[in-house]
């Protein structure tokens, strides 16, 4: 993917275009993670794409390349407790906003994957399927996905009976069977999600 979408913005005189995306809105467990990426205006990498279209090995290779070549990038992790407090949509928005605020430079244009951000007095576009349209959003999706996957792999080592390495916290049949059998862990699970709440009424681990 090239910076074709961003090039139209550069032609309007903007120079620091940030792309934002998140990973982990659907899972029952673990955090939601967002990232923000600003590339040089001449950057191109044909391998970067929507993280969902890439295998794990490719994502990890690109993860390092993105961090190496970005003018600035930032990653934000929002806990299940905050997700339960403010809901997953607002938690995703918060993660993107915080990532932009943590950048080492102030962007002059914001691109998001269909997420309007309130905290910035900057021009922005919220693109449906933005991670398949804009290089900077696709790059952010990769940073967010790899970061979240690593968190779930660490949880799998601590709680192997839940199978986090295979399903990453998503509500697969095996995962639902595991929480029915072993209960739900307070600091890991999202109690505002119906399947978790249903099990929590029966048993909870501490």
C-alpha positions as CSV (number, residue, x, y, z in Angstrom):
1,X,0.0,0.0,0.0
2,X,1.3,3.5,-0.8
3,X,0.4,6.9,0.6
4,X,-2.0,7.5,-2.2
5,X,-4.9,8.6,0.1
6,X,-2.5,10.7,2.2
7,X,-1.1,12.3,-1.0
8,X,-4.4,14.1,-1.6
9,X,-4.0,15.6,1.8
10,X,-0.4,16.6,1.3
11,X,-1.4,18.4,-1.9
12,X,-3.6,20.6,0.2
13,X,-0.6,21.8,2.2
14,X,-0.8,19.4,5.2
15,X,2.4,17.6,6.2
16,X,2.0,15.7,9.4
17,X,-0.9,13.3,8.7
18,X,-1.6,10.8,11.5
19,X,-3.5,7.6,11.0
20,X,-5.2,5.9,14.0
21,X,-6.7,2.5,14.5
22,X,-7.5,0.0,17.3
23,X,-7.5,-3.7,17.9
24,X,-9.7,-5.6,20.3
25,X,-13.2,-4.2,20.3
26,X,-14.9,-7.6,20.1
27,X,-13.1,-9.9,22.6
28,X,-14.5,-10.8,26.0
29,X,-11.1,-10.5,27.6
30,X,-8.0,-8.3,27.6
31,X,-7.6,-4.6,26.8
32,X,-8.4,-2.6,23.7
33,X,-5.3,-1.2,22.1
34,X,-5.0,1.7,19.7
35,X,-2.0,3.2,17.8
36,X,-1.2,6.4,15.9
37,X,1.3,6.7,13.1
38,X,2.8,9.6,11.2
39,X,4.9,8.7,8.1
40,X,7.3,10.9,6.1
41,X,5.4,12.2,3.0
42,X,7.6,10.1,0.7
43,X,7.3,6.8,2.5
44,X,6.0,3.7,0.7
45,X,5.7,0.1,1.7
46,X,3.7,-2.2,-0.5
47,X,3.5,-4.9,2.3
48,X,1.6,-2.8,4.7
49,X,-2.1,-3.5,4.7
50,X,-5.1,-3.9,7.0
51,X,-3.7,-6.1,9.8
52,X,-6.6,-8.6,9.5
53,X,-5.4,-9.4,6.0
54,X,-1.8,-10.3,7.2
55,X,-0.5,-13.3,8.9
56,X,1.2,-13.1,12.3
57,X,4.7,-13.4,10.9
58,X,4.1,-10.6,8.3
59,X,2.5,-8.4,11.0
60,X,5.5,-8.8,13.3
61,X,8.0,-8.0,10.5
62,X,6.0,-4.9,9.6
63,X,5.7,-3.9,13.3
64,X,9.4,-3.3,13.5
65,X,9.6,-1.6,10.1
66,X,6.8,0.8,10.9
67,X,8.4,1.8,14.2
68,X,11.7,2.3,12.4
69,X,10.4,4.5,9.5
70,X,7.6,6.5,11.2
71,X,8.3,10.1,12.0
72,X,6.4,9.4,15.2
73,X,4.2,6.7,16.6
74,X,2.4,5.9,19.9
75,X,0.4,3.0,21.3
76,X,-2.2,3.1,24.1
77,X,-3.6,0.3,26.1
78,X,-7.1,0.6,27.8
79,X,-7.9,-1.9,30.5
80,X,-11.0,-4.1,30.8
81,X,-12.0,-2.1,33.9
82,X,-12.1,1.2,31.9
83,X,-14.0,-0.6,29.1
84,X,-16.6,-1.7,31.6
85,X,-16.8,1.9,33.0
86,X,-17.2,3.9,29.8
87,X,-18.1,1.2,27.2
88,X,-16.0,-0.2,24.4
89,X,-16.8,2.5,21.8
90,X,-15.7,5.2,24.1
91,X,-12.7,3.2,25.3
92,X,-11.6,2.8,21.7
93,X,-12.0,6.5,21.1
94,X,-10.0,7.3,24.3
95,X,-7.2,4.9,23.2
96,X,-6.9,6.7,19.8
97,X,-7.0,10.1,21.3
98,X,-4.4,9.3,23.9
99,X,-2.2,7.8,21.2
100,X,-2.3,11.1,19.2
101,X,-1.5,13.1,22.4
102,X,1.5,10.9,23.1
103,X,3.1,11.5,19.7
104,X,6.5,13.3,19.7
105,X,5.1,15.9,17.2
106,X,1.7,17.5,16.7
107,X,-0.1,16.4,13.6
108,X,-2.0,18.8,11.3
109,X,-4.5,16.2,9.9
110,X,-6.1,13.2,11.5
111,X,-7.3,10.0,9.7
112,X,-9.2,7.3,11.7
113,X,-10.8,4.0,11.0
114,X,-14.4,5.2,11.3
115,X,-13.9,6.8,14.7
116,X,-14.7,10.5,15.2
117,X,-12.3,12.1,17.8
118,X,-13.5,15.0,19.9
119,X,-10.4,16.2,21.6
120,X,-8.7,17.9,18.6
121,X,-9.2,21.2,16.8
122,X,-7.8,19.7,13.6
123,X,-9.2,18.6,10.3
124,X,-10.0,14.9,10.4
125,X,-11.6,12.2,8.3
126,X,-13.2,9.1,9.7
127,X,-12.9,6.5,7.0
128,X,-15.0,3.4,6.8
129,X,-12.6,0.5,6.3
130,X,-9.9,3.1,6.6
131,X,-7.3,0.4,7.3
132,X,-7.7,-0.8,3.7
133,X,-7.6,2.8,2.3
134,X,-4.9,4.8,4.1
135,X,-1.3,3.6,4.7
136,X,-1.0,5.4,8.1
137,X,-4.3,3.8,9.4
138,X,-3.2,0.3,8.2
139,X,0.2,0.8,9.9
140,X,-1.6,1.8,13.1
141,X,-3.8,-1.3,12.9
142,X,-0.6,-3.4,12.7
143,X,1.0,-1.8,15.8
144,X,-2.3,-2.1,17.8
145,X,-2.9,-5.8,16.7
146,X,0.7,-7.0,17.5
147,X,0.7,-5.2,20.8
148,X,-2.6,-6.7,21.8
149,X,-1.7,-10.2,20.6
150,X,1.5,-10.1,22.8
151,X,-0.6,-9.2,25.8
152,X,-2.9,-12.1,25.2
153,X,0.0,-14.5,24.7
154,X,1.4,-13.4,28.1
155,X,-2.0,-14.1,29.6
156,X,-2.0,-17.5,28.0
157,X,1.2,-18.4,29.8
158,X,-0.3,-17.3,33.1
159,X,-3.7,-18.9,32.5
160,X,-3.2,-21.7,29.9
161,X,-6.6,-23.3,30.6
162,X,-8.4,-20.4,28.9
163,X,-6.6,-20.8,25.5
164,X,-5.9,-17.1,25.0
165,X,-3.0,-17.9,22.6
166,X,-5.5,-19.4,20.1
167,X,-8.6,-17.1,20.4
168,X,-7.0,-13.9,21.8
169,X,-10.0,-13.4,24.0
170,X,-12.7,-13.5,21.2
171,X,-15.9,-15.4,22.0
172,X,-15.1,-18.7,20.2
173,X,-16.8,-21.9,21.2
174,X,-13.7,-23.1,23.0
175,X,-13.4,-19.9,24.9
176,X,-17.0,-19.8,26.0
177,X,-16.7,-23.4,27.2
178,X,-13.5,-22.4,29.1
179,X,-15.1,-19.6,31.0
180,X,-18.1,-21.8,31.9
181,X,-15.7,-24.3,33.3
182,X,-13.1,-22.1,35.0
183,X,-15.0,-18.9,35.7
184,X,-14.0,-15.3,34.7
185,X,-11.0,-13.4,36.1
186,X,-11.8,-10.0,37.4
187,X,-8.7,-8.1,36.1
188,X,-8.9,-9.7,32.6
189,X,-12.5,-10.0,31.6
190,X,-15.0,-7.4,30.4
191,X,-17.9,-7.8,32.8
192,X,-20.1,-5.4,30.7
193,X,-20.1,-8.1,27.9
194,X,-23.2,-10.4,28.2
195,X,-21.4,-13.8,28.1
196,X,-19.0,-12.7,30.8
197,X,-21.7,-11.2,32.9
198,X,-23.8,-14.4,32.7
199,X,-20.9,-16.5,34.0
200,X,-19.9,-13.9,36.6
201,X,-23.2,-14.3,38.3
202,X,-22.4,-18.0,38.8
203,X,-18.6,-17.9,39.7
204,X,-15.7,-15.5,39.6
205,X,-12.0,-16.0,40.2
206,X,-10.0,-13.5,42.2
